[in-house]
């Protein structure tokens, strides 16, 4: 274990400077790749010059293109391992023919900001967003570049209905803890279709785009996905050479460098290396920082061939300070609990100690194999192994009734307890590993007049979590669990707070009801699943897709040593079955109307690495949560594919909801039924040449329909806003000239939300105005400035039942980038 009193500051400035130096020496080499400058990507028509061999009859070699039936336009070949949609649902591409030298010219009509053209990024969902019968929000590559997105959390701020929490219950959680439509998605984060089990804050340096599939999707992803799933699509090797880099600097000592190099080797092999170094403090928060670096090399064999193998390695190291925010207060004479910062508590106040620390090391090795047996059948095999190491210690401030009364009478006398939750969270060392393999087959065939697309396969995964717990000793008195500091002027260096070594102060270990004070906690789970679906076209315009997934979930939890004695061990086996049915009507290639019904299940013990719901003698028999989604929607491509519009109305029902008491960690099978229904709208693409826009709106009517707790009945579901919206637009003036300039900005808005099931604690609304301006020069270079939260409004990011984290204040970021 590292000594927290000598907390490491991993300085990545030399790495950042090295990236910048390397970027400055970039030169053109090999085939020229298209740049990602705003002037280029904003064009109405995007011409792709594809150089590939023909058979002398104007037809491309196998793997270069898929020919649609009845003389329809061809679909360009893909190199990311995902086949295009069924031919009847493919995006139109105008073929301009092949010249005498065998070079074929394709004109793709569309806009990179139109999310309907994006793929979802996994073989089990091969269609693009346009032809997927479900609400799918995409954060496209161009949007992330314009906003200078640096993390998964920043990318998801463009998606309505997603909120972030710092976790509930025992164990202490931070990292990426998202809720989708108000339901936990902490175990529903995927990378290229494989589950990312780690508890860490994800940097976005290796992302091509991010997809959010809304609503229960257990038929595709397995257990979980009550509110939906998040899938990050990574940067893959491609044919041709491309070189890029960026250096950024700005407010709060922010320094960042990224590098992206792709090199073709031979006819069908390419390597790609993506790297990142980042240092930053936090505007508007004392003592908060993150120092991280990452690298993601990959190699692909057989690009453009029937068989493609892509190997990827990912590493990220992060040394940061966790921020558990400010406590909630109740003003005398009122009943609604609100953040202390709404009553004058300084937004900069941080209530941690010298021991607070969040150090993570993440290593993942992935292999993606695609084999096109013939024009009808394609096989995929996706394999990943992951190692996650983490040392975590955080302080969670609680202002009890005495503290609350003192603040409004004499603020200087108010004292908060930093160990208000289960005596902590106290420090722990976490060592996890996971492995997952998904094999799938996609078959397109006819049975008489009916066309089919069958997707079938199996999914096997295992995850293991080992935690070593450490304890604090307070003022040298064993068993005393009060670490007080001033609410208005907190002291972060606490010499009387002592951190014990392994096994020291065992009486001060967290006491978990039904488990005791354990030195070691171990969790593991194995899931074996099989899935099958068949989409049948009754006519070229009308189709139905029906499918199911069966899973066998085997989870175990044990706690031993410390003061537990002989220790405790629990286990649970559950079989789940999750069906789905879609009806789709596509009157033309630009319109789809659909109906979707889907189910999902969330068994107890699913969140093994999070340790938020440990199995106990009182919970072993709990049935899994079960959710149902009913959704109708429409998707439309307008203006030759430049703009995409979506509209959906849904009803999401969750039964047998489990609840975690934040102060005791107890998990209760409430048998509550929660319902969220509403509408979601989006528009994305290019209004006119050089003017791009992406906007979303969501209205949610959420309520607890039935409950064993009378105070919760009929109340709005916690963390679910009634209204939320995002908007971003840019315009490029004098495009394709030396005087070009791109400017734009946008709004992120979320209505206030309740922080508890009884609707007694409330977080104010979020309103954030951002802006950007950029200039491209010397063909390959770009300078850009971004401004965030320009109004310097006091917003809130991470939510918790009795505390809340103030979001970043006004900040500016300058960047210089090159793309060759």
N, C-alpha and C positions, 0 to 999 in steps of 0.2 A: 504494500500500500504506500502511496505517496504521502509525504508529510504535509498536511494541509497548511501548517503554519509557515511552510516555505513554498507557498503556492507558486506554481510555474507560470510565467508569462512567456508563452511561446512566440517570440518575435518573428513575424514572417516578413518584415520589411525587406531583408536581403532578398528573399524569394520574389517579392513583389517587384523590387528594382530589377532583378534578373529578368523577369518576364518582360518588363518595359524595354530593357536593353535589347532583348531578343527580337521584340516586335519592331524596334527601330531599324533592325538590320534585315528585315524580311525582303525577299526579292521574288520576282516572278520565276517560276520553274515548272516545266512540264505543261500539261494542259491547263488552260485558264478556266477557273471556276467562276460562276456568277457571284457577284458581290451582294451583300445584304444591305446596301445603302438604301435609305428611304426613297431616293429618286428612282432607283431601279425597281424596287418592290412595289411601288405605288402605281406602276403602269397597268392600264386596263388589260392589255394582252401581254402574256409572258411567253416569249419565244424560246423554246429549248432546242438547240441544235444538237441532235443526237447522231453521233457517228457510229454506225454499226453495219455489219455485213449483211448483205441480202443474198437470196438464192438465185438471183438473176431474173426473178419475176416480180421484183418489187416487194417481196415478202421478207420480213425480218427473220433472222435465225430464231430457233426455239429459245424461249426465255426472254426475248427482247420485247415482245408485245403479245397481248391476247386479243384475238379477233372476235368482235361481237357478231351475233347471228344476224342474218338478213341484211348484210351489207352495212351495218352500223359502224360508227367510227371505232378505231382501235384504242386500246387502253395502254399507256406506256408501262414498260416493265418496272418492277420495284426491286430495290436492293436491300430493303430493311427486313426481309424475311416474312412479310405479310402479303398474301395474295390479294388482288383486288376483289371487289364485291362480285357477287353473282353477275354474269354478263347482262342480265335483264336490268340490273340496278346500277350499272357502272356509270361513272361520270363521263360525260361526252368529251372527246378530244378530237379536234378537227385534224385530219391527216392531209398534208399538202403534197404527198408523194415522195418518191425517191429519185435522185438524180442519177446520171450515168455512172458515177463513181461508187454508187451504192450507199450514199449518205442520205438519210431520211430526215425530213424536216417536219416537226410537229408544232402546231400552235395550240397552246393550252389556254382556254378562256376561263378567267377567274381572277380572284384576288387572294393574296396570302393572308389577308385579314378575315376572309370569309371562312368561318369555322366549319361550315358544312362540308368543305373539301377535305378537312383533316381526317386522318385515320385515328383510331382509338389506341392502337399500339400493341395489340396482342392478337395472337392467331385465333383465339377462341371467339373473337368479335371481329371478323375480317372486313365488315362493311365500313364505309366512311360514316361520319356523323349523320349525313343526309339520309342514309338508308338504314339507320339503327332506330328501332321502334322504342325509344326511351329518351328522356331528357339527358342530353350530354352537353356539358359546358367545356369549352376548350380555351386554354390560354395559349395562343399561337406564338411561334418563335418571334415574329415581327413585333408583337405587343411587348414581349419580355425585353426585346432589344430597345424599344422606344422608352420603356419605363426604367431601363437599367435594373432589372430584377436580379436580386442576389441570393434569394432563398426560396424554398417551397412556400413558406408562409407569405412572402411578398407576392408570389405568383397567384396564390389562391385568394388574395384580396380582390381579384377581378371576378370572383365567382360568388353570386348571391347565395345566401343560405348556409355559408360556411363560417363558423365561429371557432375560436381557439380557446382551449382551457388549459390550466396547469395541472389538471388531474384531480381525482377524488380519492379519499381513503388512505390506507396505510401504504407505506413504502416510499412515498415521495416521487413524483413524476414531473418531468419537464419535457424538453424536447418538443417534437411536433405532436400535439394532442388536439386533433380537430374533431368538430362535430358537424355533421351534414344534416340539414333540416332538423337540427336539435338533437340528433342521436349520435352516440359515440361512434367514431370512425378511427380510433387509435390503432386498431389492428387491421384496417382496411386501406393501407397504403401499399401500392404496388409499383414496381419498376419493370417496365417491359413485360407486364403480365404476371410477374412473380412477386410474391409477398415480401415486403421489406419489413422484417420483424423488429429491427432495432429501435431503441428509444433514444433519439438524438435529433438535433436541429439540422435539417438537410439543406446544404448549399445547392444552388441551381446551376453551377458551372457546367454540368454535363447534360443539361436538359435541352432537347429539341423543342418539345412542347409538353403541356400537361393537360390531361383529360380528367374530367370528373363525371362519373356515371351516376346519375341521381336515382335513388330508390333501391329497394331490395334487389340484389343481383346474385344470390347464392347459387343459382343454376350455372353461372359462369365462374364465380370466384370461390365458392364454397361458403362455409359458415361465416356469419357476420353480415356486413353490408346492410344494416338496417336503414340507414339514411343514404347509403351509396358507397362508392369506391373511388379512390384517387389513383390514377395511373400516370407515372412519369415516363415519358418516352425519351430515351437517351440518344446521344449523338453517335451514329454508327459510321464505320468506314464506307466509303463510296468510291466508284471509279472516277478517275481524274484526280488532279492535285489541287489542294486548297490550303491556304495558310492564313491564320488570323490571330490577332492578339489585341488586348485592351488594357489600358491602365486608367484607374479612377482614383480620385482623391476629393475630399470634401469635409463637411462638418464633423465635429467630434472625432478629429484625428482619424478620419476614414481613409484607408489606403487599400487598394485592391488591384491585382493583376491577374489576367487570364490569358491562356494560350490554347490555340486549337490548330493542329497540324494534321492534314490528311495527305498520304502519299500512296499512289498506286504502284504496285510492284508486279510486273508481268501483266498478263492479259486479264486476269480475273481476281487478283489479290490486291488488297489495300490494307494499310495500317493507319490508325488514327490515335493521336495522343491529345488529351484535353487536360489542362492543369489550372490550378487556382491557388493564390495566396491572398489572405484577407486579414486586416487588422482594423478594428473599429471600437470606439466607445459608443455610448447611447445618448443622443440629444434628449435632455429633459429628465435624465435619471442619473443619480450619483453612483459611482463605483461599478457600473455595469460595462462589461467589455466582452469582446469575442476575438480570439486569435486562432485562425484556422488555416489549413492548407489541404489540398486534395489533388489527386491525379487519377486519370481514367484512361489507360491505354487499351486499345482493342485492335483486333486483326480479323479480317473477313476473307474467306477462301471461296472461290466459285461464284463471284458476283456476276450476274447475268447468265449463270449456268443453271441446269436443273437442280443441282445440289449445292447448297450454300451453308457454310459453317462460320459462325461469328463467335469469337472468344473475347470476353470483356473482363477486365479487372478494375475494381473501384476501391480507392482508399480515401478516407477523410479523417483528419485529426482536428479536434476542436478543444480549445481550452477557454471556457467562458464562465461568467458569473451568473448563476440563476437568479431570476427576478420574480419573487412571489408577490410583488405588488404592495398595496396599502390596505389597511383594514377597513371594514365598513362601519358606519356610525349611524345612530338614530337621533335625530334632533328632538329635543324635548317638545312634547305636544303633538308629535307626528307618529305615525306607525310604520312608514316605509323606510327601510334601511337603505342607505346610499353610501357611495365611496367617501372616505374621509376628505379627499381632495375637493369634494363639492362643498365642504364646510370650512375650507381654509387650510387644511393640512398641505404642506409643501409637496408639489408633485415630484420634486427631486428626491424626496426622502426614500432611502433604501434601508431596510430593517434587517440586513444580514450581519454576519460576524466575519472575523478573519478566517474562519474555517470554511465558509461557503465556497463551493467549487463544483463545476460540472466538466469533467474531462472525459472525452470519448475518443475511441479509436474504432473505426469501422472498416472492415475488409470484406469484399464480396467478389467472388469469381463466378462468372456466368458463361454458359455455352448455349447458343441458339442454332439448332440444326433445322434446315428446311430441305425437303426432297420432293421434287415434282415428278411423281411416277409417270404421269402422262397428262394430257390436257384436262382430265377429269378429276384426278386424285392427287392430293398433296399431303405429305406427312410433315409434322413438326415435332421437335423435342426440345424442351426448354429446361435447363438444369442450372441450379444455383446453390452455392454453399456460402454461408456468411459467418463471420466472427465479429462479435461486438464486445468491447471492453469499456467499462465506465466506472469512474469514481464520482459519487454524487453526494453532496451535502447542501442543504438549503434551510433557510429560516423562514418560518411562516408566522407572520405577526397576527395576533388576535387581540382585539380590544373588547374586554368583557364589560359587564354592566357598570362596575366601579370605574373602569377606565373611561367609558362613554360619558358617565355623569361628570367626572372630573374635567373632561375636555371642555364641555360647554359651560362649566363654572369657572375653572382656572386651567387653561390649556397647558401651561407649563407643568402642572401637577399630574397630567395624564400619563400613565405608564402602561405599555403593552407587554404581552408575554410572547416571546419569539418561539416558544416551544408549546404552542397552544394545541397542536394536533398530535395526539398519541405520543406526546413527549418529543416531538420532532417536526418534520421528518429528520431522523438521525442519519449519520453518514453510512454509506454502504459501498462495497466494491461489487460490481456486477460483471459476470463473465458468461456470455451467451454464445451459443452456436446454433445454426439452423441449416437445413438442407431441404430442397424442394425440387421435384421433377414433375413436369407436366408433359404428357404425350397427347397429341391431338391429330386428328385426321379430318380433312375437308374434302368431301366428294360431291361433285356436280354431275348429275345424270338425269335421264328421262325415264319415266314409266308410262308408256303410251303417250297421251297428250300432256301429261303433267311433268313439269320440271322440278327437280329437287336440289337442295343444298343441305347435306347432312354433315354435322359437326359432332364428333365423338372422341372420347379419350378417357384418360385417367390422370389423377393428380395425387401424388404422395408427398407428404411433408412431415418433418419432425423438427421440433424446436426445444431447446434445453436452456434453462435459466438457473444460475447459481449465484446467490447473494451472500456475502459475508458482511455482517452487521457490526457496527462500532457504536460506542456510547459516549455521551458527554457526562462529565461530573460537574455539578453546579456548586460553586463556592466551597469545594472540598467536602461537601456533605452528600454522602451516598443516598440516592433515592430522591433527592430534591429536584423537582422538575420545573423550576421557575427561572427564567432568564429574562429579566425585565429591562426595558430601556424606555426613554422618553418618546412619546408619540410625536411630539413636535420637533425635537432635536435628538434623533437617535445616535447612539454611540456604536460604532462598528467594530472597534477593537476592544475586546472584552478579556482582560487578563485573568479574571477569576473563572472563566469558562475553560474547562480542561477536556481535551479529547483523548480518550483512552486508546491504548493499543489493542491488539487482538485479544479478546477475552477479558480485558480490564474493564472494571465498572460494569460487570454483567448484570448487576441489580438495576442499572439504569437503562438497559436495553428496552426497546419498545415492547410493551405488554399487549399482545394481540389476543383478544377474547377467543377462547377455544384453541389457542396455539401456545400462548405463554411468551416468555422472553427468550427468543431463539437467537443463537449466534449464527447459524447457517439456515438458509431457506432455499429449497430446491424445487423448481417446477419444471415439468416436461409435458409435452403433448405430441401425439402422433395422429395424423389424419390421413385416411385413405378414402379417396373419392372417385366416382365414375360419373361421367356426364354424357348426355346424348340429346341432340335436337335435330329437327327436320323442318326446313322451310320449303313449302310446296307452293308452286305457282299454278293456280287454277286457270288463270288467264295471264297474258303478259302484264296486266295491270293489278290483279288481285292475288295476294298470297297470304299464307298463314304459316306461322312458325310455332312449333310446340316442342318443349324440351323439359328435361329434369336433371337433377343431380342427386346422387346418394352419397352420403358421407358417414364414415365410422370414426368418431372422435373419442380418443382415449387420453385422458389427462390425469396427471398425478401431482401431488404437492406434499412436501414434507418439511418439517422444522425440527432441528435438533441442536443439542449442546446448549451452552448458556445455562439458563435456569429452567429449561424444559424438562430436564431429567433424561428419561430414555427417549424422548422425542415423540412426535406425532406424525402420522402419514395417512393421507387420504387419496382416493382415486375415484374416477368416474368414467363410465363408458356410455356413449350415446350414439344412436343411429338417427340420422336426419334425412329427410326427403324433401326436396324443394323443386316444385314445378314452375313453369312459366308458359304463357300463351300470348302470342302477338298476332294481330290482324293488320295487314298493310295494304293500302290502296295507292297505287302510283299511276295516276292518269297520264303522266308524261315524265320525262327524265328530270324535271325540275320541281316536281311536287310529290309529297307523300303525306297521306293521312294514316293514322295508326291508332290502335288500341293495345294496351299492354296490361297484363295481369301477371304478377310475379310474387313469389314468397321467399322469405329468408328466415334462418334460425341462428340464434346466438347462444351456444351452450355455456354454462358456467365454466370458468377456467380457460376461456378462449384467450384472454389477455395474459398469457404466461409471462412474457418478458416485462410487462407493465406491473405485474403483481398487485393489481388493483382489486381483484376479487379472489383471494385465496380460498381454496376449498377448506371446509371445516366439517366437523361432525354434524353440525346443524344445517349444512348446505348441500351435502352430498346428493340428496335426492331431488334437488331443485330441477324442475323441467326447464328446457331452454326457452328463451324469449322467441316469439314467433311474430313475424311481420308480414303484412299483405299490402301490395301496391296495386291500385287501379289508376290507369292513366290514359287519357286521350290527347292526341296532339296533331300538329301539322307542321311541316317543314317545306320551305319554298326557296328556290334559287331564282333570283331576279336579275335582270340586266345582263344576260349572257354569263351568268355565274359571278358577276362582280359583287352582288349582295346576297346574303342569306338571312332568312327570317324563320323564327321558330315560335310556336305557341303551344303550351301544354296545360292541361288541368289535371290535377291528381288528387288522390285520397290515399294516405298512408296510415295503416292501423298497426299498432304494436301491442301485443298481448303478453301477459305474464311478465310485466316489466320488473326488472331487478333494481333495487335502490341500495346505495352505499352511504352509510352515515359518515360524514366527513370527520367527525370528532372521535369515533370509535373504530371505524373501518368495518363495522358489521354490514354484511350483505343480507338483505331481506327480500324474500320472494313476495312482493306486494300483491301479486295478481292484478295489479292495475292494468287498465286498458287506456292507451294514449292514442290520440288521433291527430294527424296533421293533414290538412287539405288546403289547396290553393291553386294558384296559377303562376307560371313562369313564362316570360317573354324574352326574346333576344333578337338583335339585329347586328349584323357584322358584314364588313366588306368595304367596298369603294363606291361612294356616292357618285362622284364624277372623277375624272382623271386626276390623280395626285391627292385626292381628299378621302382619307380612310376614317372609318368609325367602327366602334364596337360598343354595344350597350346591352345591359341586361336589367330585368326587373323581376322581382318575386314578391308575391303576396301570400302569406301563410296564416291560416286560421287553425291554430293548434289548441288542443284542450285535453285534459284528463277526463275521459268519459266515465270510468268507474274506478273506485279506489277504496281500500280498506282504511284509509286515513281521511276522515270527513273534511279536514281543512284543505285537502288537495283536489277534491271533487269539483269539476267544472273550471279549474284554473288553467291558465295558459302554461304550456310546457316550458320549463326553464331553458334559457339560452336561445329560444326561437323568436326572432323578430317578426312582427306582423308585416312590415314592409322593408325591403332592401333593394338597392339599385347600384349599378356601376355604369360609368360612361367614360369613354376615352376617344378622342379624335385628334387627327393631325392633318396638316396640309403642307404640301411641298410647293413653294413658290419658285418660279424660274428653274424648274427641273431641267436636268441635262445641260445646264450652263455652269460656268465657273462661279456664278453668283447665287447658286441655289441655297435655299434655307428651308428647313422643315421646322414647323412650330406646332404646338398643340398642348393639350392637357385634358384633365378629366376629374371626375368626382366619384368618391366612394361614400355611400350613405347606407347606414343601418339604423333602423328605429331602435329605441331602447328595449331592453330585454329583462325578464325576470331571472334572478340568479338562484331561486329555490322553487321547489315544487308547490309550496303554499303561497307563492307570489307575495312575499313580504319584503324581499330585497331586490333592488332594481339598479341596473346599469344604464346610464344615459345613452342617448343616441350617438352614433359616430358620423361625423361629416368631415371628409378630408379632400382638399383641393390640391392637385398636383399639376405640374406643367413641365414641358421640355422644349428645347430648341437645339437644332443641330445643323451642321454645315459639312458637306462632303467636298473634298478637294483632292487634286492630283489623282483622280479616278479611283483610288483605293483607300483613301484616308478619310476619317470623319472625326470631327470634334463635337461634343455634345454636353449640354448642361441640363440637369434635372433638379427641380425643386419639389420638395415633399411637404405636405401639411402647411401650405403657404400661409394660411390664416393663423397658424400656431395654436390651433384649437386643442383643448384638453380632451383627447379621445382615449379610449380604453381598448386594449388588445386582448390579453389573456384574461379569461373569466373564471371565477371560482365562487363557491357558495357563500363565503364570508370574507372574501378579499378580491381585489381586482388590480390589474397592472396598467398604469398609464402608458399610452402609446408614445411613439417618438414625436418630439416636437418639430418645429420648423427646421428643415435641413436642406442642404444643397450639395450636389455631387457633380464634379466635372470629369469628363472622360475623353480619352484620345484612343482611337481604334484604327486598325488597318486590316483589310481583307484582300487577299490575293487569290 
